[in-house]
Amino acid sequence: MSEFNLTFEGNLAAKPELEETKTGQTLCRLRVAHNRRRKVDGEWVDTTPMWVQVTAWGDLAERCAELNKGDTVTVRARDDLGVWPFVRQDGTPGGVLEVSAENVSLSMRFKGARPADDAKAEGDPWDPTTAELEPELQPA
């Protein structure tokens, strides 16, 4: 069996857009700029960013909608890639890579994550501070 891996990091160029298809599937579109920095003569130089249009589906889409413009994300893509060529205003060619996300995570390379909401669901079975224990598991 063949294996395909595409993982990249970049910054969200806009607030993610949450949508629903005609068939009721949830999707979220993320516009990600992968900034390519190169060292030239001992100094870091920013080159033209690579633009990636990421589509997340289902539960992942709903979680991606909570991200914000400027967040640095790491995307693990599926193997359904598309490239859309375009011509920039200055006449140079460019392209947008289009991918479907297998996973999207907040990168902590340059800054820490935002704290999670402190509101906890009542009786969350995975939270030992709110879960109700079975009678035989109650402390004596």
Backbone as a printed PyTorch tensor [residue, N CA C, xyz], in Angstrom:
tensor([[[  0.8450,  -1.1730,   0.0000],
         [  0.0000,   0.0000,   0.0000],
         [  0.8940,   1.2410,   0.0000]],

        [[  0.5100,   2.2350,  -0.7730],
         [  1.2520,   3.4820,  -0.8440],
         [  0.8340,   4.4030,   0.2920]],

        [[  1.7650,   5.2350,   0.7050],
         [  1.4580,   6.2050,   1.7470],
         [  1.7770,   7.6010,   1.2300]],

        [[  0.9110,   8.5490,   1.5490],
         [  1.0860,   9.9210,   1.1160],
         [  1.1190,  10.8110,   2.3500]],

        [[  2.1220,  11.6690,   2.4660],
         [  2.2150,  12.6040,   3.5790],
         [  2.4610,  14.0090,   3.0530]],

        [[  1.5890,  14.9330,   3.4590],
         [  1.8130,  16.3450,   3.1780],
         [  1.4190,  17.1050,   4.4300]],

        [[  2.4110,  17.6660,   5.0860],
         [  2.1880,  18.4610,   6.2920],
         [  2.8910,  19.7930,   6.0810]],

        [[  2.1920,  20.8710,   6.3850],
         [  2.8000,  22.1920,   6.2360],
         [  2.2850,  23.1060,   7.3360]],

        [[  3.0280,  24.1950,   7.5540],
         [  2.6770,  25.1890,   8.5670],
         [  2.5040,  26.5300,   7.8710]],

        [[  1.5460,  27.3080,   8.3570],
         [  1.3380,  28.6260,   7.7820],
         [  0.4040,  29.4500,   8.6420]],

        [[  0.1800,  30.6870,   8.2240],
         [ -0.6800,  31.6110,   8.9670],
         [ -2.0170,  31.7760,   8.2560]],

        [[ -3.0840,  31.8300,   9.0560],
         [ -4.4020,  32.0630,   8.4760],
         [ -4.4770,  33.4960,   7.9770]],

        [[ -4.8260,  33.6520,   6.7050],
         [ -4.8900,  34.9740,   6.0920],
         [ -6.2430,  35.6420,   6.3230]],

        [[ -7.2160,  34.8760,   6.7770],
         [ -8.5670,  35.4060,   7.0180],
         [ -9.2540,  34.5160,   8.0540]],

        [[-10.3330,  35.0130,   8.6060],
         [-11.1380,  34.2110,   9.5280],
         [-11.6920,  33.0140,   8.7430]],

        [[-11.5940,  31.7870,   9.2840],
         [-12.1430,  30.6220,   8.5870],
         [-13.6400,  30.7750,   8.3180]],

        [[-14.0810,  30.2330,   7.1840],
         [-15.4790,  30.3420,   6.7670],
         [-16.1720,  28.9900,   6.9390]],

        [[-17.1610,  28.9330,   7.8290],
         [-17.9260,  27.7160,   8.0740],
         [-19.1510,  27.7170,   7.1700]],

        [[-19.3690,  26.6160,   6.4600],
         [-20.4900,  26.5050,   5.5310],
         [-21.1540,  25.1450,   5.6860]],

        [[-22.2980,  24.9980,   5.0460],
         [-22.9890,  23.7150,   5.0090],
         [-23.3700,  23.4430,   3.5610]],

        [[-23.1280,  22.2110,   3.0980],
         [-23.4760,  21.8560,   1.7310],
         [-24.9830,  21.6310,   1.6160]],

        [[-25.4720,  21.4960,   0.3930],
         [-26.9000,  21.2260,   0.1640],
         [-27.3280,  19.9090,   0.8030]],

        [[-26.3800,  18.9870,   0.9680],
         [-26.7090,  17.6860,   1.5670],
         [-26.5450,  17.6870,   3.0870]],

        [[-26.2050,  18.8560,   3.6580],
         [-26.1110,  18.9740,   5.1080],
         [-24.7520,  18.7060,   5.7090]],

        [[-23.7120,  18.5280,   4.8780],
         [-22.3680,  18.3160,   5.4040],
         [-21.7490,  19.6600,   5.7780]],

        [[-21.0540,  19.6780,   6.9190],
         [-20.3880,  20.8990,   7.3780],
         [-18.9790,  20.9460,   6.8010]],

        [[-18.5900,  22.1310,   6.3110],
         [-17.2230,  22.3100,   5.8370],
         [-16.7170,  23.6740,   6.2830]],

        [[-15.4010,  23.7720,   6.4050],
         [-14.7770,  25.0360,   6.7810],
         [-13.6220,  25.2850,   5.8230]],

        [[-13.5850,  26.4770,   5.2670],
         [-12.5120,  26.8590,   4.3420],
         [-11.5120,  27.7470,   5.0810]],

        [[-10.2350,  27.3890,   4.9470],
         [ -9.1590,  28.1510,   5.5720],
         [ -8.1940,  28.5970,   4.4800]],

        [[ -7.8200,  29.8500,   4.5070],
         [ -6.8370,  30.3760,   3.5600],
         [ -5.5210,  30.5190,   4.3140]],

        [[ -4.5480,  29.6940,   3.9500],
         [ -3.2880,  29.6130,   4.6860],
         [ -2.1370,  30.1200,   3.8180]],

        [[ -1.3180,  30.9940,   4.4020],
         [ -0.1210,  31.4880,   3.7250],
         [  1.0950,  30.8150,   4.3530]],

        [[  1.7810,  30.0140,   3.5550],
         [  3.0300,  29.3850,   4.0080],
         [  4.1590,  30.3160,   3.5950]],

        [[  4.7520,  30.9920,   4.5730],
         [  5.8070,  31.9590,   4.2930],
         [  7.1360,  31.2460,   4.1330]],

        [[  7.7470,  31.4730,   2.9930],
         [  9.0270,  30.8360,   2.7030],
         [ 10.1390,  31.8360,   2.9730]],

        [[ 10.8900,  31.5810,   4.0200],
         [ 12.0210,  32.4510,   4.3590],
         [ 13.3040,  31.7530,   3.9490]],

        [[ 14.1930,  32.4900,   3.3800],
         [ 15.4770,  31.9560,   2.9410],
         [ 16.5840,  32.8420,   3.4750]],

        [[ 17.7280,  32.2080,   3.7400],
         [ 18.8890,  32.9670,   4.1810],
         [ 19.7070,  33.3370,   2.9390]],

        [[ 19.8630,  34.6290,   2.7330],
         [ 20.6340,  35.1380,   1.6010],
         [ 21.7350,  36.0260,   2.1570]],

        [[ 22.9800,  35.6530,   1.8860],
         [ 24.1380,  36.3950,   2.3860],
         [ 24.0650,  36.6080,   3.8950]],

        [[ 23.6470,  35.5590,   4.6240],
         [ 23.6090,  35.6220,   6.0770],
         [ 22.4100,  36.3250,   6.6770]],

        [[ 21.4780,  36.8130,   5.8310],
         [ 20.2920,  37.5060,   6.3430],
         [ 19.0300,  36.7940,   5.8750]],

        [[ 18.0060,  36.7500,   6.7480],
         [ 16.7360,  36.1350,   6.3930],
         [ 15.9500,  37.0490,   5.4760]],

        [[ 15.4420,  36.4810,   4.3790],
         [ 14.6710,  37.2230,   3.3930],
         [ 13.3470,  36.5020,   3.1720]],

        [[ 12.2400,  37.2610,   3.2330],
         [ 10.9270,  36.6810,   2.9460],
         [ 10.7340,  36.6280,   1.4410]],

        [[ 10.3090,  35.4670,   0.9480],
         [  9.9830,  35.3360,  -0.4680],
         [  8.4580,  35.3300,  -0.6050]],

        [[  7.9890,  35.2020,  -1.8070],
         [  6.5510,  35.1790,  -2.0530],
         [  5.9260,  33.9930,  -1.3230]],

        [[  4.8570,  34.2230,  -0.5500],
         [  4.2450,  33.1090,   0.1790],
         [  3.5630,  32.1140,  -0.7630]],

        [[  3.4950,  30.8740,  -0.3180],
         [  2.7360,  29.8580,  -1.0300],
         [  1.3380,  29.8480,  -0.4140]],

        [[  0.2960,  30.0330,  -1.2300],
         [ -1.0720,  30.0750,  -0.7340],
         [ -1.6980,  28.6990,  -0.8300]],

        [[ -2.3590,  28.2980,   0.2550],
         [ -3.0210,  27.0040,   0.2840],
         [ -4.4610,  27.2060,   0.7380]],

        [[ -5.3950,  26.7070,  -0.0680],
         [ -6.8150,  26.7210,   0.2890],
         [ -7.1110,  25.3620,   0.9260]],

        [[ -7.4250,  25.3780,   2.2220],
         [ -7.6540,  24.1410,   2.9720],
         [ -9.1480,  23.9920,   3.2340]],

        [[ -9.6720,  22.7930,   3.0070],
         [-11.0620,  22.5030,   3.3300],
         [-11.0940,  21.4030,   4.3730]],

        [[-11.7570,  21.6930,   5.4950],
         [-11.9470,  20.7080,   6.5640],
         [-13.4210,  20.3170,   6.5710]],

        [[-13.7060,  19.0780,   6.9420],
         [-15.0810,  18.5600,   6.8990],
         [-15.5290,  18.0760,   8.2660]],

        [[-16.8470,  18.0940,   8.4950],
         [-17.4630,  17.4980,   9.6780],
         [-17.0760,  18.1800,  10.9730]],

        [[-16.7910,  17.3480,  12.0040],
         [-16.4280,  17.8750,  13.3190],
         [-15.1690,  18.7260,  13.2560]],

        [[-14.2130,  18.3100,  12.4250],
         [-12.9810,  19.0930,  12.2760],
         [-13.3030,  20.4860,  11.7370]],

        [[-14.2460,  20.5800,  10.8160],
         [-14.6450,  21.8760,  10.2610],
         [-15.1700,  22.7980,  11.3560]],

        [[-15.9960,  22.2600,  12.2370],
         [-16.5600,  23.0840,  13.3110],
         [-15.4850,  23.5710,  14.2690]],

        [[-14.4970,  22.7290,  14.5430],
         [-13.4020,  23.1570,  15.4230],
         [-12.5110,  24.1830,  14.7190]],

        [[-12.2910,  24.0250,  13.4100],
         [-11.4670,  24.9780,  12.6610],
         [-12.1090,  26.3660,  12.6210]],

        [[-13.4310,  26.4130,  12.6660],
         [-14.1350,  27.6990,  12.6200],
         [-13.8230,  28.5530,  13.8410]],

        [[-13.2840,  27.9490,  14.9080],
         [-12.9250,  28.6880,  16.1210],
         [-11.5740,  29.3850,  15.9940]],

        [[-10.8170,  29.0730,  14.9370],
         [ -9.5210,  29.7130,  14.7270],
         [ -9.7170,  31.1610,  14.2730]],

        [[ -8.6390,  31.9280,  14.3310],
         [ -8.7150,  33.3480,  13.9830],
         [ -7.6650,  33.7250,  12.9530]],

        [[ -7.9330,  34.8060,  12.2370],
         [ -6.9600,  35.3530,  11.2950],
         [ -5.6480,  35.5800,  12.0400]],

        [[ -4.5370,  35.1730,  11.4150],
         [ -3.2240,  35.3570,  12.0220],
         [ -2.7220,  34.1520,  12.7900]],

        [[ -3.6200,  33.2110,  13.1570],
         [ -3.1770,  32.0040,  13.8680],
         [ -2.2300,  31.2080,  12.9820]],

        [[ -1.1840,  30.6590,  13.5940],
         [ -0.2770,  29.7770,  12.8800],
         [ -0.7820,  28.3590,  13.0740]],

        [[ -1.0280,  27.6620,  11.9680],
         [ -1.5790,  26.3160,  12.0250],
         [ -0.6570,  25.3330,  11.3170]],

        [[ -0.7570,  24.0780,  11.7310],
         [ -0.0930,  22.9840,  11.0480],
         [ -1.1970,  22.1340,  10.4360]],

        [[ -1.0910,  21.8730,   9.1470],
         [ -2.1190,  21.1280,   8.4210],
         [ -1.5310,  19.8140,   7.9200]],

        [[ -2.2460,  18.7230,   8.1840],
         [ -1.9160,  17.4300,   7.5860],
         [ -2.9890,  17.1850,   6.5260]],

        [[ -2.5670,  17.1050,   5.2710],
         [ -3.5060,  17.0360,   4.1500],
         [ -3.7290,  15.6060,   3.6790]],

        [[ -4.8900,  15.3960,   3.0700],
         [ -5.2100,  14.1270,   2.4100],
         [ -4.5510,  14.1190,   1.0330]],

        [[ -4.7360,  13.0500,   0.3030],
         [ -4.0680,  12.9300,  -0.9920],
         [ -4.8900,  13.4520,  -2.1700]],

        [[ -5.8880,  14.3020,  -1.9150],
         [ -6.6590,  14.8890,  -3.0230],
         [ -6.2540,  16.3550,  -3.2010]],

        [[ -5.2080,  16.5520,  -3.9660],
         [ -4.6370,  17.8860,  -4.1620],
         [ -5.1020,  18.4800,  -5.4870]],

        [[ -5.1850,  19.7930,  -5.5220],
         [ -5.4560,  20.5070,  -6.7620],
         [ -4.6060,  21.7630,  -6.7950]],

        [[ -4.2300,  22.2020,  -7.9780],
         [ -3.4570,  23.4240,  -8.1320],
         [ -4.2020,  24.3270,  -9.1050]],

        [[ -4.3890,  25.5740,  -8.6920],
         [ -5.0830,  26.5520,  -9.5190],
         [ -4.1090,  27.6670,  -9.8780]],

        [[ -3.6750,  27.7110, -11.1540],
         [ -2.7270,  28.7530, -11.5660],
         [ -3.4170,  30.1070, -11.7180]],

        [[ -2.6400,  31.1660, -11.5170],
         [ -3.1340,  32.5200, -11.7300],
         [ -1.9640,  33.4140, -12.1180]],

        [[ -2.2720,  34.6110, -12.5780],
         [ -1.2470,  35.5980, -12.9250],
         [ -1.4140,  36.7780, -11.9750]],

        [[ -0.3120,  37.1340, -11.2970],
         [ -0.3300,  38.2590, -10.3610],
         [ -0.4650,  39.5810, -11.1080]],

        [[ -0.7730,  40.6360, -10.3590],
         [ -0.9190,  41.9660, -10.9620],
         [  0.3600,  42.4250, -11.6490]],

        [[  1.5220,  41.9420, -11.1480],
         [  2.7810,  42.3490, -11.7740],
         [  3.1430,  41.4700, -12.9770]],

        [[  2.2340,  40.5270, -13.3350],
         [  2.4500,  39.6910, -14.5100],
         [  3.1520,  38.3760, -14.2440]],

        [[  3.6180,  38.1520, -13.0150],
         [  4.3010,  36.9020, -12.7130],
         [  3.2830,  35.7970, -12.4260]],

        [[  3.6270,  34.5660, -12.7910],
         [  2.6940,  33.4630, -12.5470],
         [  2.6960,  33.0450, -11.0780]],

        [[  1.5850,  32.5140, -10.6460],
         [  1.4620,  31.9950,  -9.2890],
         [  0.4780,  30.8500,  -9.2910]],

        [[  0.2610,  30.2860,  -8.1390],
         [ -0.6850,  29.1880,  -8.0390],
         [ -1.1720,  29.0320,  -6.6180]],

        [[ -2.3700,  28.4960,  -6.4810],
         [ -2.9410,  28.1970,  -5.1750],
         [ -3.0720,  26.6870,  -5.0790]],

        [[ -2.5130,  26.1140,  -4.0270],
         [ -2.6520,  24.6960,  -3.7740],
         [ -3.9520,  24.4920,  -3.0080]],

        [[ -4.7480,  23.5240,  -3.4270],
         [ -6.0150,  23.2370,  -2.7580],
         [ -5.9400,  21.8340,  -2.1670]],

        [[ -6.2220,  21.7240,  -0.8440],
         [ -6.1360,  20.4290,  -0.1650],
         [ -7.3370,  20.2290,   0.7530]],

        [[ -7.6130,  18.9680,   1.0540],
         [ -8.5790,  18.6190,   2.0970],
         [ -7.7820,  18.2290,   3.3370]],

        [[ -8.2170,  18.7230,   4.4770],
         [ -7.4730,  18.4980,   5.7140],
         [ -7.8380,  17.1620,   6.3500]],

        [[ -6.8280,  16.4360,   6.7470],
         [ -7.0260,  15.2640,   7.5980],
         [ -7.0100,  15.7180,   9.0530]],

        [[ -6.1490,  16.7160,   9.3330],
         [ -6.0750,  17.2990,  10.6700],
         [ -5.5190,  18.7180,  10.5590]],

        [[ -5.9720,  19.5730,  11.4550],
         [ -5.4610,  20.9530,  11.5550],
         [ -5.1830,  21.1890,  13.0260]],

        [[ -4.0020,  21.6910,  13.3320],
         [ -3.6860,  21.9810,  14.7330],
         [ -3.0630,  23.3590,  14.8460]],

        [[ -3.2370,  23.9580,  16.0020],
         [ -2.6590,  25.2590,  16.2880],
         [ -1.1740,  25.0630,  16.5660]],

        [[ -0.3320,  25.7540,  15.8240],
         [  1.1080,  25.6420,  16.0210],
         [  1.5240,  26.4870,  17.2190]],

        [[  2.4220,  25.9640,  18.0070],
         [  2.9170,  26.7090,  19.1620],
         [  4.3910,  27.0560,  18.9920]],

        [[  4.8650,  27.0260,  17.7550],
         [  6.2710,  27.3270,  17.4890],
         [  6.6250,  28.7580,  17.8660]],

        [[  5.7300,  29.7130,  17.5740],
         [  6.0520,  31.1200,  17.7900],
         [  5.2920,  31.7630,  18.9430]],

        [[  4.1790,  31.1630,  19.3630],
         [  3.4360,  31.6850,  20.5140],
         [  2.6050,  30.5720,  21.1170]],

        [[  2.2240,  30.7580,  22.3680],
         [  1.4560,  29.7400,  23.0740],
         [  0.0100,  29.6980,  22.6210]],

        [[ -0.6530,  28.6240,  22.9890],
         [ -2.0670,  28.4600,  22.6590],
         [ -2.9190,  29.3250,  23.5740]],

        [[ -4.1140,  29.6530,  23.1180],
         [ -5.0630,  30.3800,  23.9580],
         [ -5.6310,  29.4020,  24.9710]],

        [[ -5.9260,  29.8680,  26.1930],
         [ -6.4990,  28.9520,  27.1830],
         [ -7.8870,  28.5070,  26.7650]],

        [[ -8.2170,  27.2590,  27.0920],
         [ -9.5370,  26.7190,  26.7830],
         [-10.5800,  27.3640,  27.6830]],

        [[-11.8110,  27.3410,  27.2500],
         [-12.9280,  27.8580,  28.0290],
         [-13.0090,  27.0670,  29.3340]],

        [[-13.1190,  27.7710,  30.4620],
         [-13.1680,  27.1040,  31.7600],
         [-14.5060,  26.4450,  32.0440]],

        [[-15.5310,  26.7750,  31.2670],
         [-16.8450,  26.1800,  31.5050],
         [-16.7830,  24.7000,  31.1580]],

        [[-17.0730,  23.8540,  32.1340],
         [-17.0280,  22.4050,  31.9260],
         [-18.4420,  21.8640,  31.8690]],

        [[-18.6320,  20.9160,  30.9770],
         [-19.9530,  20.3010,  30.8560],
         [-20.2830,  19.5360,  32.1320]],

        [[-21.5300,  19.6360,  32.5550],
         [-21.9700,  18.9050,  33.7380],
         [-21.8780,  17.4160,  33.4610]],

        [[-21.2250,  16.6910,  34.3580],
         [-21.1630,  15.2380,  34.2420],
         [-20.3670,  14.7350,  33.0550]],

        [[-19.3630,  15.4810,  32.6020],
         [-18.5270,  15.0240,  31.4960],
         [-17.8420,  13.7290,  31.9150]],

        [[-18.0870,  12.6170,  31.2220],
         [-17.5380,  11.3340,  31.6470],
         [-16.0180,  11.2620,  31.5910]],

        [[-15.3650,  12.1810,  30.8760],
         [-13.9120,  12.1560,  30.7760],
         [-13.2520,  13.1260,  31.7510]],

        [[-14.0280,  13.8830,  32.4860],
         [-13.4950,  14.8430,  33.4350],
         [-13.7050,  14.3110,  34.8490]],

        [[-12.6290,  13.9020,  35.5390],
         [-12.7900,  13.3070,  36.8620],
         [-13.3670,  14.2650,  37.9020]],

        [[-13.3220,  15.5710,  37.6320],
         [-13.8720,  16.5180,  38.6120],
         [-15.3840,  16.6800,  38.4790]],

        [[-15.9670,  16.2650,  37.3330],
         [-17.4140,  16.4120,  37.1530],
         [-18.1260,  15.0900,  36.9200]],

        [[-17.3960,  14.0410,  36.6000],
         [-18.0330,  12.7520,  36.3020],
         [-18.5750,  12.1220,  37.5760]],

        [[-19.7190,  11.4710,  37.4290],
         [-20.2820,  10.7390,  38.5630],
         [-19.6870,   9.3370,  38.5500]],

        [[-19.1160,   8.9330,  39.6800],
         [-18.5020,   7.6320,  39.7770],
         [-19.5460,   6.5530,  40.0490]],

        [[-19.2950,   5.3760,  39.4970],
         [-20.1390,   4.2190,  39.8080],
         [-20.0520,   3.9800,  41.3220]],

        [[-21.1440,   3.4920,  41.9500],
         [-21.1240,   3.2860,  43.4050],
         [-19.9350,   2.4490,  43.8810]],

        [[-19.5600,   1.4230,  43.1120],
         [-18.4330,   0.5810,  43.5490],
         [-17.0960,   1.2810,  43.4030]],

        [[-17.0380,   2.4060,  42.6880],
         [-15.7980,   3.1490,  42.5180],
         [-15.7040,   4.3480,  43.4500]],

        [[-16.7560,   4.5990,  44.2470],
         [-16.7610,   5.7260,  45.1740],
         [-15.6950,   5.4900,  46.2430]],

        [[-14.9730,   6.5570,  46.6570],
         [-13.9990,   6.4000,  47.7430],
         [-14.7180,   6.0510,  49.0330]],

        [[-14.0740,   5.2210,  49.8390],
         [-14.6970,   4.7710,  51.0990],
         [-14.6720,   5.8600,  52.1510]]])
